[in-house]
Amino acid sequence: MARVCIDSTLLSPIVRDRPNAMALVRGWEAQGDVLLTTELNRYEVLLGILTEKPPARSESYRQRLEALLSGMDVLPVTRDALDTAAQRQAELYAKGRPASVMDLLIAAVAQVGGCDEIATNNVEDFRRIDLLPLRAC
């Protein structure tokens, strides 16, 4: 049983009711994994919903997002997470390979929030950040 942080690259297809994403998540839940996300992921998915074309779909997607999040822990951005992100970004800058700020913050919030893994389709960026093991989707 693992605490798995669901990244926006998986959260968005779940909200849009994509069968492959739904099956993946149901399988993890069936094996006892605890699924979480972050407020940052909520922001990213909500932004995508609010810019959806045609806009008529956005309200139903927004309702699905809020229904989904009401059944899972959503980790907040904390000072400890910001400190972790700043430290890691400084290390990456020193190597000449800074990370995307949003991905870095998501990884730091997940680590500080006690997650064991991040489930993402964005393996390349999160691998470079290297704060938690990844579960590729």
DSSP file (Angstrom, degrees, kcal/mol; ACC not computed):
  #  RESIDUE AA STRUCTURE BP1 BP2  ACC     N-H-->O    O-->H-N    N-H-->O    O-->H-N    TCO  KAPPA ALPHA  PHI   PSI    X-CA   Y-CA   Z-CA
    1    1 A M              0   0    0      0, 0.0     2,-0.3     0, 0.0    32,-0.2   0.000 360.0 360.0 360.0 126.1    0.0    0.0    0.0
    2    2 A A        -     0   0    0      2,-0.0    32,-2.9   114,-0.0     2,-0.8  -0.900 360.0-124.4-125.0 152.1    1.5    3.3   -1.1
    3    3 A R  E     -a   34   0A   0     -2,-0.3   113,-3.3    30,-0.2   114,-1.6  -0.878  38.7-167.4 -92.8 111.8    0.5    7.0   -0.8
    4    4 A V  E     -ab  35 117A   0     30,-3.1    32,-2.9    -2,-0.8     2,-0.6  -0.899  16.3-145.6-113.3 122.8    0.4    8.1   -4.4
    5    5 A C  E     -ab  36 118A   0    112,-2.7   114,-3.0    -2,-0.5     2,-0.7  -0.761  17.8-141.2 -85.3 121.2    0.3   11.7   -5.4
    6    6 A I  E     - b   0 119A   0     30,-3.6    32,-0.4    -2,-0.6   114,-0.1  -0.752  17.1-146.6 -86.9 115.1   -1.8   12.1   -8.6
    7    7 A D    >>  -     0   0    0    112,-2.6     4,-2.8    -2,-0.7     3,-1.8  -0.295  27.4-103.3 -75.7 164.3   -0.2   14.7  -10.9
    8    8 A S  H 3> S+     0   0    0      1,-0.3     4,-2.5     2,-0.2    -1,-0.1   0.795 117.5  68.4 -58.5 -31.0   -2.2   16.9  -13.2
    9    9 A T  H 34 S+     0   0    0      1,-0.2    -1,-0.3     2,-0.2   111,-0.1   0.687 115.1  27.7 -67.3 -16.3   -1.3   14.8  -16.2
   10   10 A L  H <> S+     0   0    0     -3,-1.8     4,-1.6   109,-0.3    -2,-0.2   0.688 116.7  59.3-107.3 -35.5   -3.4   12.0  -14.7
   11   11 A L  H  X S+     0   0    0     -4,-2.8     4,-2.3     1,-0.2     5,-0.2   0.898 102.5  54.8 -61.6 -41.3   -5.9   14.1  -12.8
   12   12 A S  H  X S+     0   0    0     -4,-2.5     4,-1.9     1,-0.2    -1,-0.2   0.933 107.9  46.8 -62.4 -48.3   -7.1   15.9  -15.9
   13   13 A P  H  4>S+     0   0    0      0, 0.0     5,-2.8     0, 0.0    -1,-0.2   0.837 110.6  54.6 -63.8 -29.5   -7.9   12.7  -17.9
   14   14 A I  H ><5S+     0   0    0     -4,-1.6     3,-1.8     3,-0.2    -2,-0.2   0.946 108.3  48.0 -65.0 -46.8   -9.8   11.3  -14.8
   15   15 A V  H 3<5S+     0   0    0     -4,-2.3    -1,-0.2     1,-0.3    -3,-0.1   0.856 110.4  52.0 -61.1 -34.9  -11.9   14.4  -14.7
   16   16 A R  T 3<5S-     0   0    0     -4,-1.9    -1,-0.3    -5,-0.2    -2,-0.2   0.335 115.7-120.5 -85.6   7.8  -12.6   14.1  -18.4
   17   17 A D  T < 5 +     0   0    0     -3,-1.8    -3,-0.2     1,-0.2    -2,-0.1   0.835  43.9 176.9  60.4  39.2  -13.6   10.4  -17.7
   18   18 A R     >< -     0   0    0     -5,-2.8     4,-2.4     1,-0.1     3,-0.4  -0.643  28.9-137.4 -75.5 124.5  -11.0    8.9  -20.0
   19   19 A P  H  > S+     0   0    0      0, 0.0     4,-2.7     0, 0.0     5,-0.2   0.845  98.8  52.2 -55.2 -41.6  -11.4    5.1  -19.6
   20   20 A N  H  > S+     0   0    0      1,-0.2     4,-2.1     2,-0.2     5,-0.1   0.914 112.1  45.8 -63.6 -41.5   -7.7    4.2  -19.4
   21   21 A A  H  > S+     0   0    0     -3,-0.4     4,-2.2     2,-0.2     5,-0.2   0.918 113.4  49.6 -66.2 -43.1   -7.1    6.8  -16.7
   22   22 A M  H  X S+     0   0    0     -4,-2.4     4,-2.5     1,-0.2    -2,-0.2   0.919 111.3  48.9 -62.5 -43.7  -10.1    5.6  -14.7
   23   23 A A  H  X S+     0   0    0     -4,-2.7     4,-2.2    -5,-0.2    -1,-0.2   0.903 110.1  51.9 -63.1 -41.9   -9.1    1.9  -15.0
   24   24 A L  H  X S+     0   0    0     -4,-2.1     4,-1.9    -5,-0.2    -1,-0.2   0.942 112.8  43.9 -59.3 -49.5   -5.6    2.7  -13.9
   25   25 A V  H  X S+     0   0    0     -4,-2.2     4,-2.6     1,-0.2    -2,-0.2   0.897 111.7  52.7 -66.2 -42.0   -6.8    4.5  -10.8
   26   26 A R  H  X S+     0   0    0     -4,-2.5     4,-2.4     1,-0.2    -1,-0.2   0.889 108.2  52.6 -61.7 -37.9   -9.4    1.9   -9.9
   27   27 A G  H  X S+     0   0    0     -4,-2.2     4,-1.4     2,-0.2    -1,-0.2   0.911 109.6  47.8 -63.4 -42.5   -6.7   -0.8  -10.1
   28   28 A W  H  <>S+     0   0    0     -4,-1.9     5,-2.3     1,-0.2     3,-0.2   0.915 112.1  49.4 -64.6 -42.5   -4.4    1.1   -7.7
   29   29 A E  H ><5S+     0   0    0     -4,-2.6     3,-1.6     1,-0.2    -2,-0.2   0.900 107.3  55.7 -63.1 -39.2   -7.3    1.7   -5.3
   30   30 A A  H 3<5S+     0   0    0     -4,-2.4    -1,-0.2     1,-0.3    -2,-0.2   0.820 105.3  52.1 -63.6 -31.0   -8.2   -2.0   -5.4
   31   31 A Q  T 3<5S-     0   0    0     -4,-1.4    -1,-0.3    -3,-0.2    -2,-0.2   0.404 126.4-101.2 -87.6   4.9   -4.6   -2.9   -4.4
   32   32 A G  T < 5 +     0   0    0     -3,-1.6    -3,-0.2     1,-0.3    -2,-0.1   0.493  67.9 151.8  96.5   4.6   -4.9   -0.6   -1.4
   33   33 A D      < -     0   0    0     -5,-2.3     2,-0.6   -32,-0.2    -1,-0.3  -0.410  41.9-132.8 -68.3 145.3   -3.0    2.5   -2.6
   34   34 A V  E     -a    3   0A   0    -32,-2.9   -30,-3.1    -2,-0.1     2,-0.5  -0.894  20.3-149.3 -99.9 122.5   -4.1    5.8   -1.1
   35   35 A L  E     +a    4   0A   0     -2,-0.6    38,-0.6   -32,-0.2     2,-0.3  -0.804  24.8 161.6-100.2 130.7   -4.5    8.4   -3.8
   36   36 A L  E     -ac   5  73A   0    -32,-2.9   -30,-3.6    -2,-0.5     2,-0.3  -0.820  14.5-169.2-132.9 171.1   -3.8   12.1   -3.1
   37   37 A T  E     - c   0  74A   0     36,-1.8    38,-3.2    -2,-0.3     2,-0.3  -0.856  21.4-110.7-147.1-173.0   -3.1   15.2   -5.0
   38   38 A T  E  >  - c   0  75A   0    -32,-0.4     4,-2.0    36,-0.3     3,-0.2  -0.830  24.8-114.3-122.5 161.6   -2.0   18.8   -4.3
   39   39 A E  H  > S+     0   0    0     36,-2.5     4,-2.2    -2,-0.3     5,-0.1   0.818 118.5  59.6 -60.9 -29.7   -3.6   22.2   -4.4
   40   40 A L  H  > S+     0   0    0     35,-0.3     4,-2.3     2,-0.2    -1,-0.2   0.892 104.0  48.3 -66.8 -39.8   -1.2   23.0   -7.2
   41   41 A N  H  > S+     0   0    0      2,-0.2     4,-2.6     1,-0.2     5,-0.3   0.891 109.0  53.9 -66.6 -38.5   -2.6   20.1   -9.3
   42   42 A R  H  X S+     0   0    0     -4,-2.0     4,-2.9     1,-0.2     5,-0.2   0.934 108.8  50.0 -58.5 -45.1   -6.1   21.3   -8.6
   43   43 A Y  H  X S+     0   0    0     -4,-2.2     4,-2.7     2,-0.2    -2,-0.2   0.938 110.8  48.3 -58.4 -49.4   -5.0   24.8   -9.9
   44   44 A E  H  X S+     0   0    0     -4,-2.3     4,-1.9     1,-0.2    -2,-0.2   0.923 115.5  43.4 -60.5 -45.4   -3.5   23.3  -13.1
   45   45 A V  H  X S+     0   0    0     -4,-2.6     4,-2.3     2,-0.2    -1,-0.2   0.917 113.5  51.3 -68.1 -42.3   -6.5   21.2  -13.9
   46   46 A L  H  X S+     0   0    0     -4,-2.9     4,-2.8    -5,-0.3    -2,-0.2   0.904 107.9  52.8 -61.4 -41.1   -9.0   24.0  -13.0
   47   47 A L  H  X S+     0   0    0     -4,-2.7     4,-1.1    -5,-0.2    -1,-0.2   0.922 109.4  49.3 -60.0 -43.6   -7.1   26.3  -15.3
   48   48 A G  H  < S+     0   0    0     -4,-1.9     3,-0.3    -5,-0.2    -1,-0.2   0.895 112.0  49.0 -61.1 -40.2   -7.4   23.8  -18.1
   49   49 A I  H >< S+     0   0    0     -4,-2.3     3,-1.6     1,-0.2    -2,-0.2   0.926 108.7  51.9 -64.7 -45.2  -11.1   23.5  -17.4
   50   50 A L  H 3< S+     0   0    0     -4,-2.8    -1,-0.2     1,-0.3    -2,-0.2   0.699 113.0  45.2 -69.3 -17.9  -11.7   27.2  -17.4
   51   51 A T  T 3< S+     0   0    0     -4,-1.1    -1,-0.3    -3,-0.3    -2,-0.2   0.267  86.3 134.0-104.7  10.0  -10.0   27.6  -20.8
   52   52 A E    <   -     0   0    0     -3,-1.6     6,-0.2     3,-0.1    -3,-0.1  -0.291  56.5-112.9 -61.0 139.9  -11.8   24.6  -22.3
   53   53 A K  S    S+     0   0    0      1,-0.2    -2,-0.1     2,-0.1    -1,-0.0  -0.989 103.8  33.4-117.4 129.1  -13.3   25.0  -25.7
   54   54 A P  S >  S-     0   0    0      0, 0.0     3,-1.6     0, 0.0     4,-0.4   0.622  85.8-147.6 -74.0 152.2  -16.3   25.0  -26.0
   55   55 A P  T >> S+     0   0    0      0, 0.0     3,-1.0     0, 0.0     4,-0.6   0.678  86.9  80.2 -63.4 -17.3  -16.8   26.6  -22.7
   56   56 A A  H 3> S+     0   0    0      1,-0.3     4,-0.6     2,-0.2     3,-0.4   0.824  90.5  54.0 -60.2 -30.4  -20.1   24.7  -22.1
   57   57 A R  H <> S+     0   0    0     -3,-1.6     4,-2.3     1,-0.2     3,-0.3   0.767  89.7  78.2 -72.6 -24.6  -18.1   21.7  -21.1
   58   58 A S  H <> S+     0   0    0     -3,-1.0     4,-2.6    -4,-0.4    -1,-0.2   0.838  88.8  53.2 -60.7 -36.1  -16.2   23.5  -18.4
   59   59 A E  H  X S+     0   0    0     -4,-0.6     4,-2.2    -3,-0.4    -1,-0.2   0.919 110.8  46.0 -67.2 -41.5  -19.0   23.5  -15.8
   60   60 A S  H  X S+     0   0    0     -4,-0.6     4,-2.1    -3,-0.3    -2,-0.2   0.899 114.6  48.4 -67.9 -38.0  -19.5   19.8  -16.0
   61   61 A Y  H  X S+     0   0    0     -4,-2.3     4,-2.7     2,-0.2    -2,-0.2   0.899 110.1  52.3 -65.8 -39.5  -15.7   19.2  -15.8
   62   62 A R  H  X S+     0   0    0     -4,-2.6     4,-2.4    -5,-0.3    -2,-0.2   0.914 109.2  49.5 -63.2 -41.5  -15.5   21.6  -12.9
   63   63 A Q  H  X S+     0   0    0     -4,-2.2     4,-2.2     2,-0.2    -1,-0.2   0.901 111.3  49.7 -63.6 -40.3  -18.2   19.7  -11.0
   64   64 A R  H  X S+     0   0    0     -4,-2.1     4,-2.7     2,-0.2    -2,-0.2   0.911 110.0  51.6 -64.1 -41.5  -16.4   16.4  -11.7
   65   65 A L  H  X S+     0   0    0     -4,-2.7     4,-2.7     1,-0.2     5,-0.2   0.950 112.0  44.8 -59.5 -50.1  -13.1   17.9  -10.4
   66   66 A E  H  X S+     0   0    0     -4,-2.4     4,-1.6     1,-0.2    -1,-0.2   0.871 113.2  51.0 -65.5 -36.4  -14.7   19.0   -7.2
   67   67 A A  H  X S+     0   0    0     -4,-2.2     4,-0.5    -5,-0.2    -1,-0.2   0.920 112.2  47.3 -65.0 -43.5  -16.5   15.7   -6.7
   68   68 A L  H >< S+     0   0    0     -4,-2.7     3,-1.3     1,-0.2    -2,-0.2   0.934 112.9  47.8 -62.0 -47.1  -13.3   13.8   -7.2
   69   69 A L  H >< S+     0   0    0     -4,-2.7     3,-1.4     1,-0.3    -1,-0.2   0.765  99.8  66.9 -69.4 -24.7  -11.3   16.0   -4.9
   70   70 A S  H 3< S+     0   0    0     -4,-1.6    -1,-0.3     1,-0.3    -2,-0.2   0.723 102.4  49.6 -67.7 -17.9  -14.0   15.8   -2.2
   71   71 A G  T << S+     0   0    0     -3,-1.3     2,-0.3    -4,-0.5    -1,-0.3   0.293 110.5  52.2-103.1   9.6  -13.1   12.1   -1.9
   72   72 A M  S <  S-     0   0    0     -3,-1.4     2,-0.3    -4,-0.1   -36,-0.2  -0.961  88.4 -96.5-140.6 159.6   -9.3   12.4   -1.6
   73   73 A D  E     -c   36   0A   0    -38,-0.6   -36,-1.8    -2,-0.3     2,-0.6  -0.587  31.8-158.2 -72.9 134.7   -6.8   14.3    0.5
   74   74 A V  E     -c   37   0A   0     -2,-0.3   -36,-0.3   -38,-0.2   -35,-0.0  -0.965  16.0-137.6-116.6 113.0   -5.6   17.5   -1.3
   75   75 A L  E     -c   38   0A   0    -38,-3.2   -36,-2.5    -2,-0.6   -35,-0.3  -0.497  15.6-135.4 -77.6 134.4   -2.2   18.5    0.1
   76   76 A P        -     0   0    0      0, 0.0     2,-0.6     0, 0.0     5,-0.1  -0.413  22.1-103.4 -84.0 161.9   -1.6   22.2    0.8
   77   77 A V        -     0   0    0     -2,-0.1     2,-0.3     4,-0.1    29,-0.0  -0.765  49.7-176.4 -81.1 123.4    1.4   24.3    0.0
   78   78 A T     >  -     0   0    0     -2,-0.6     4,-2.3     1,-0.1     5,-0.2  -0.737  41.3-109.0-119.3 167.2    3.4   24.7    3.2
   79   79 A R  H  > S+     0   0    0     -2,-0.3     4,-2.6     1,-0.2     5,-0.2   0.896 120.3  54.2 -61.2 -40.3    6.5   26.6    4.3
   80   80 A D  H  > S+     0   0    0      1,-0.2     4,-2.4     2,-0.2    -1,-0.2   0.905 108.6  48.9 -61.0 -40.8    8.3   23.3    4.6
   81   81 A A  H  > S+     0   0    0      2,-0.2     4,-2.6     1,-0.2    -1,-0.2   0.904 111.2  49.6 -65.8 -40.5    7.4   22.4    1.1
   82   82 A L  H  X S+     0   0    0     -4,-2.3     4,-2.6     2,-0.2    -2,-0.2   0.899 111.0  49.6 -65.1 -39.6    8.5   25.7   -0.2
   83   83 A D  H  X S+     0   0    0     -4,-2.6     4,-2.4     2,-0.2    -2,-0.2   0.914 111.5  49.1 -63.5 -42.8   11.8   25.4    1.7
   84   84 A T  H  X S+     0   0    0     -4,-2.4     4,-2.4     2,-0.2    -2,-0.2   0.920 112.6  48.0 -61.6 -44.7   12.3   21.9    0.2
   85   85 A A  H  X S+     0   0    0     -4,-2.6     4,-2.8     2,-0.2     5,-0.2   0.913 111.5  49.5 -63.9 -43.5   11.6   23.2   -3.3
   86   86 A A  H  X S+     0   0    0     -4,-2.6     4,-2.3     2,-0.2    -1,-0.2   0.917 111.6  48.9 -63.3 -43.1   13.9   26.1   -2.9
   87   87 A Q  H  X S+     0   0    0     -4,-2.4     4,-1.8     2,-0.2    -2,-0.2   0.931 114.2  45.2 -61.4 -46.2   16.8   23.8   -1.7
   88   88 A R  H  X S+     0   0    0     -4,-2.4     4,-2.4     1,-0.2    -2,-0.2   0.902 112.0  51.5 -67.1 -40.2   16.3   21.4   -4.6
   89   89 A Q  H  X S+     0   0    0     -4,-2.8     4,-3.0     1,-0.2    -1,-0.2   0.898 107.3  53.6 -64.2 -38.6   16.0   24.1   -7.2
   90   90 A A  H  X S+     0   0    0     -4,-2.3     4,-2.1     2,-0.2    -1,-0.2   0.907 109.6  48.8 -60.1 -41.7   19.3   25.7   -5.9
   91   91 A E  H  X S+     0   0    0     -4,-1.8     4,-1.0     2,-0.2    -2,-0.2   0.907 112.7  47.5 -63.7 -42.2   20.9   22.2   -6.3
   92   92 A L  H  <>S+     0   0    0     -4,-2.4     5,-2.9     1,-0.2     3,-0.3   0.883 109.7  52.9 -68.5 -38.3   19.5   21.9   -9.9
   93   93 A Y  H ><5S+     0   0    0     -4,-3.0     3,-1.7     1,-0.2    -1,-0.2   0.913 104.6  56.1 -59.9 -42.2   20.6   25.5  -10.7
   94   94 A A  H 3<5S+     0   0    0     -4,-2.1    -1,-0.2     1,-0.3    -2,-0.2   0.800 108.7  47.5 -61.6 -28.2   24.2   24.6   -9.6
   95   95 A K  T 3<5S-     0   0    0     -4,-1.0    -1,-0.3    -3,-0.3    -2,-0.2   0.448 117.4-115.6 -89.1  -1.9   24.1   21.7  -12.1
   96   96 A G  T < 5S+     0   0    0     -3,-1.7    -3,-0.2    -4,-0.3    -2,-0.1   0.732  90.1 103.1  75.0  21.9   22.8   24.0  -14.8
   97   97 A R      < -     0   0    0     -5,-2.9    -4,-0.2    -6,-0.1    -3,-0.1  -0.436  50.1-177.7-134.9  60.1   19.5   22.1  -15.0
   98   98 A P        -     0   0    0      0, 0.0     2,-0.2     0, 0.0    -9,-0.1  -0.219  21.1-128.1 -61.9 152.6   16.7   24.0  -13.2
   99   99 A A        -     0   0    0      1,-0.1     2,-0.2    29,-0.1    27,-0.0  -0.555  30.6 -83.9 -97.6 161.3   13.3   22.4  -13.0
  100  100 A S     >  -     0   0    0     -2,-0.2     4,-2.5     1,-0.1     5,-0.2  -0.478  40.7-134.2 -57.4 129.9    9.9   23.7  -14.0
  101  101 A V  H  > S+     0   0    0      1,-0.2     4,-2.7     2,-0.2     5,-0.2   0.912 102.1  49.7 -60.2 -44.1    8.7   25.7  -10.9
  102  102 A M  H  > S+     0   0    0      2,-0.2     4,-2.5     1,-0.2    -1,-0.2   0.936 112.9  45.6 -64.1 -45.8    5.3   24.1  -10.8
  103  103 A D  H  > S+     0   0    0      1,-0.2     4,-2.5     2,-0.2    -1,-0.2   0.902 113.0  51.5 -63.2 -39.7    6.5   20.5  -11.1
  104  104 A L  H  X S+     0   0    0     -4,-2.5     4,-2.4     2,-0.2    -2,-0.2   0.921 111.0  47.3 -62.1 -44.8    9.2   21.2   -8.5
  105  105 A L  H  X S+     0   0    0     -4,-2.7     4,-2.8     2,-0.2     5,-0.2   0.909 111.2  51.5 -64.2 -41.9    6.5   22.6   -6.1
  106  106 A I  H  X S+     0   0    0     -4,-2.5     4,-2.5     1,-0.2    -2,-0.2   0.939 111.5  47.3 -60.0 -46.6    4.2   19.7   -6.7
  107  107 A A  H  X S+     0   0    0     -4,-2.5     4,-2.5     1,-0.2    -2,-0.2   0.904 113.4  48.0 -62.4 -41.6    7.0   17.2   -6.0
  108  108 A A  H  X S+     0   0    0     -4,-2.4     4,-2.8     2,-0.2     5,-0.3   0.912 111.8  48.9 -67.4 -42.2    8.0   19.1   -2.8
  109  109 A V  H  X S+     0   0    0     -4,-2.8     4,-2.2     1,-0.2    -2,-0.2   0.918 113.0  48.7 -62.2 -42.6    4.4   19.3   -1.5
  110  110 A A  H  <>S+     0   0    0     -4,-2.5     5,-2.7    -5,-0.2    -2,-0.2   0.920 113.4  46.3 -63.9 -43.9    4.0   15.6   -2.2
  111  111 A Q  H ><5S+     0   0    0     -4,-2.5     3,-1.6     1,-0.2    -2,-0.2   0.958 116.1  43.4 -63.8 -50.9    7.3   14.7   -0.4
  112  112 A V  H 3<5S+     0   0    0     -4,-2.8    -1,-0.2     1,-0.3    -2,-0.2   0.832 109.4  59.9 -63.9 -31.9    6.5   16.9    2.6
  113  113 A G  T 3<5S-     0   0    0     -4,-2.2    -1,-0.3    -5,-0.3    -2,-0.2   0.426 121.8-105.0 -78.8   1.9    2.9   15.6    2.6
  114  114 A G  T < 5 +     0   0    0     -3,-1.6    -3,-0.2     1,-0.2  -111,-0.2   0.683  63.4 157.1  88.4  18.5    4.1   12.0    3.1
  115  115 A C      < -     0   0    0     -5,-2.7    -1,-0.2    -6,-0.2  -111,-0.2  -0.456  33.6-156.1 -74.9 151.4    3.6   10.6   -0.4
  116  116 A D  S    S+     0   0    0   -113,-3.3     2,-0.3     1,-0.2  -112,-0.2   0.712  73.2   4.8 -94.6 -27.3    5.6    7.6   -1.4
  117  117 A E  E     -b    4   0A   0   -114,-1.6  -112,-2.7    15,-0.1     2,-0.5  -0.953  61.3-128.0-150.8 163.8    5.4    8.2   -5.2
  118  118 A I  E     -bd   5 134A   0     15,-1.8    17,-2.9    -2,-0.3     2,-0.6  -0.994  19.3-148.8-117.5 126.0    4.1   10.6   -7.8
  119  119 A A  E     +bd   6 135A   0   -114,-3.0  -112,-2.6    -2,-0.5     2,-0.3  -0.854  39.6 144.6 -93.4 120.0    1.9    9.2  -10.6
  120  120 A T  E     - d   0 136A   0     15,-1.8    17,-1.7    -2,-0.6     3,-0.2  -0.987  58.5-144.6-153.6 156.4    2.5   11.2  -13.8
  121  121 A N  S    S+     0   0    0     -2,-0.3     2,-0.7    15,-0.2     3,-0.3   0.430  96.4  77.5 -93.9  -6.1    2.8   11.2  -17.5
  122  122 A N     >  +     0   0    0      1,-0.2     4,-1.8     2,-0.1     5,-0.2  -0.450  54.4 148.1-101.3  57.3    5.6   13.8  -17.2
  123  123 A V  H  >  +     0   0    0     -2,-0.7     4,-2.8     1,-0.2     5,-0.2   0.884  61.8  60.3 -63.5 -42.0    8.3   11.4  -16.1
  124  124 A E  H  > S+     0   0    0     -3,-0.3     4,-1.6     1,-0.2    -1,-0.2   0.925 109.4  40.2 -55.6 -51.4   11.2   13.3  -17.6
  125  125 A D  H  > S+     0   0    0      1,-0.2     4,-1.6     2,-0.2    -1,-0.2   0.917 117.8  46.9 -67.4 -43.4   10.7   16.5  -15.6
  126  126 A F  H  X S+     0   0    0     -4,-1.8     4,-2.2     1,-0.2     5,-0.4   0.836 107.2  58.0 -69.6 -30.7    9.9   14.8  -12.3
  127  127 A R  H  < S+     0   0    0     -4,-2.8    -1,-0.2    -5,-0.2    -2,-0.2   0.911 106.2  49.5 -63.4 -40.9   12.8   12.3  -12.7
  128  128 A R  H  < S+     0   0    0     -4,-1.6    -1,-0.2    -5,-0.2    -2,-0.2   0.883 108.1  53.2 -65.7 -37.1   15.2   15.3  -12.9
  129  129 A I  H  < S-     0   0    0     -4,-1.6    -2,-0.2    -5,-0.1    -1,-0.2   0.921  87.3-171.8 -64.4 -43.4   13.6   16.8   -9.8
  130  130 A D     <  +     0   0    0     -4,-2.2    -3,-0.1     2,-0.2    -2,-0.1   0.863  39.0 125.6  58.0  46.5   14.3   13.5   -8.0
  131  131 A L  S    S+     0   0    0     -5,-0.4    -1,-0.1     1,-0.3    -4,-0.1   0.705  76.8  13.1-100.0 -27.2   12.4   14.1   -4.7
  132  132 A L  S    S-     0   0    0     -6,-0.3    -1,-0.3   -14,-0.0    -2,-0.2  -0.977  86.2 -93.7-143.4 154.9   10.2   11.0   -4.9
  133  133 A P        -     0   0    0      0, 0.0   -15,-1.8     0, 0.0     2,-0.3  -0.319  46.7-127.9 -61.8 156.0   10.0    7.7   -6.9
  134  134 A L  E     -d  118   0A   0    -17,-0.2     2,-0.5   -15,-0.0   -15,-0.2  -0.819  14.1-155.7-113.0 149.5    7.7    7.9  -10.0
  135  135 A R  E     -d  119   0A   0    -17,-2.9   -15,-1.8    -2,-0.3     2,-0.1  -0.942  25.8-143.1-119.1 103.7    4.8    5.8  -11.2
  136  136 A A  E      d  120   0A   0     -2,-0.5   -15,-0.2   -17,-0.2   -17,-0.1  -0.424 360.0 360.0 -71.2 140.9    4.6    6.3  -15.0
  137  137 A C              0   0    0    -17,-1.7   -16,-0.2    -2,-0.1    -1,-0.1   0.366 360.0 360.0-112.3 360.0    1.1    6.4  -16.4
